C-alpha cells in the first residue's frame, strides 16, 4: 500500500480581520511619522510596535501553554511563535501567583486578550497582510461608490 503524505487541516483564524485592520492602522501611523523611509524599515517598526492583544485564539494558546507545563516547545517551532508563547507562559505564571484560585484557562484568556509587546509577525507576513487588507478596503470602497452612483 502506498503511503500518502498527511494533510494538515488549517482552520480560519478567528481574529484575522481584526488583526489586519490593526496592522494597517499601525502601518499608516508609522508611515505618517516616518520621513520617506524604505517600506521594509517601516514594516520592521510596525511589527515591533505594541499590539492590542496576542493574535492567537484562546483555545490554541491554552493547549500550547498547558503543554508547556509538561514539556518545552518543539525545536521546529517558529522563533516568533516560540517567543510569543514564552511571553504568554511567563505572564500566566505571574498571574497565577497573584490569583492562585484562577484556573489556567482563565489566566490564558486574560493574558491573550490584553496588550502584547509586539505583533509577533515577520516583516514578510506583515507586508502580505497589509497588502491584502488594503486591497479589501479598496474593493469595499469601490463597491460603495458603485452603489452610490447607480442609485
N, C-alpha and C positions, 0 to 999 in steps of 0.2 A: 504494500500500500504506500502511496506517495505521501510524503509529509508536506503539509501546507503551512505556510507562514501564518502565524496567529495575527489576526487583525485586531487592532485596538479600537474600542468604541469611544469616540470623543463626544462629550456632551457639550452643549452650548453653555458658555459662561454666562451666568445669570446677571452679572453686573457689567457686561460688555459695553452696552450703550452709555451707561453712567461713567465708566472709566474713560471711554473715548471722548465724551463731552468734556470731562475734567482735564484730560490730557490736552485737548485742543485749546481750552481756555488758558491753561498754563503756558502753552506754546505761544499763543498770541500775546500774553503778558510779557514773556521773555523776549519775544520778537520786538515788541514795542519798546522795551527797556534797553535793548542792545543797539549798538551803533554799527549796523550793517556787517555783522559777523557772518562767518560761514554757517550754513544751516545746521551742519553737524555739531558745531560748537554750541549753537542754541539748543539743539536736542540733548546734548550732554548735560546742559544746565537744567533742562526740563525734567529729565528722568531723575536728577538728583534733588529736585525740589520736594518738599513735604507733600504728602497726599492726604486726602480727607479720610482715607481708610486703607486697610490692606486689601488689595484686589485679589482675594481668594474667597471662595464660598466658606461659610461657617462649617458646613459638613466636611468639606475636604480638609480644612485646617484642623478640625477636631480629630479626624482619622490620622493625620500626619503627626500632630502633637502627642496624641495618646501613644502612638507607636514609638515616638522619640523617648518616651519614658522607659521603654523596654530595650531599645537598641538605637544606635545612631542612624542618621540618614544614609542611604546607599551612596557609594563613591561616585556613581554615574549621575547623581543629581546635579542639575544645572547650578552653577555658582550663585547666581542671583536668587534662585528659588531657595537654595540652601541658606543664604544669608537672611532671606525673608522669614523662613520657618524658624531659624535660630533666634531671630528677634522676637517672633511671636512666642516661642517657647520660653525665652528669658522673661518676657513680660508676664506670661501666665504664671511662672514660678513666683515672681514678685507679688502678683495679685493673690495667689493662694496663701502667701504669708500674711497679707493684710486681711483676707477673708477666708479663713480655713474651712468655713462651713459651705462655701460655694463648691459645687461640683466642677470638674474640669471643663465640661461643655459650656457652662456659664462663663467661666474665665476666658475661654477661647472666643466665645461670641463677643464678650466685652472688648477684648483686645483687638479682634479683627475689625470691629465696627468703629473703632476710634482711629485717630490720626496715625499715619505711618510716616517714618522719617524720609522715605523716598518712594518712587513708583515701582522699584524693583523690575524694571524693563531694560532691555538692551536698547541702544540707540537705533538699531535697525528695526526692531519691533515697534518702538515708539513712532518712528518715521512712517512705517506701514499703517499703523492705527490712525495716525493723524491724517494721512492721505485718504484713507477710507472714510473717515468722519467728515473731512472737507467735501469729498465727493457726495456723500449722503446729504449734507446740509445744502449743497449747491442744487442737487436734484430736487429736494423738498422745496427750496425757494422757487425754482423754475416751475414746478407743479402749481404752486400757489399763484404765481404770476400768470400762468396759462388760464387758471380758473377765473382770475380777476378779469383778464382780457376777454374771455369768452362770455362772461356774464353780462 
